[in-house]
Amino acid sequence: MSEERIQKEYMERLIKNLPVLRASVRITQRELAEKIGITRQSMMAIETRKRPLQWSTYLALVLVFQQTEDSALLLDNLKLFSDEFLK
């Protein structure tokens, strides 16, 4: 499978689980959007699949969710990030 296809798969899984991840860290769409440097409207559009998730935004979201134990465990258990992407 191509790297682009693998990235797309991971991004789709993250989008699907964004509400659960946000709940695990008790953060609103607005607060999360501010942390990663996008608008709340953009975050809402990503969650509702009206706007595609960019790879840079995916990585920013992963970094935010890796900061707390609960959401980091969710990232791992739901296979939403691979250490292979760091290479």
Secondary structure, DSSP 8 states (H G I E B T S, - for coil): --HHHHHHHHHHHHHHHHHHHHHHTT--HHHHHHHHT--HHHHHHHHTTSS---HHHHHHHHHHHTTSHHHHHHHHHTT---GGGG-
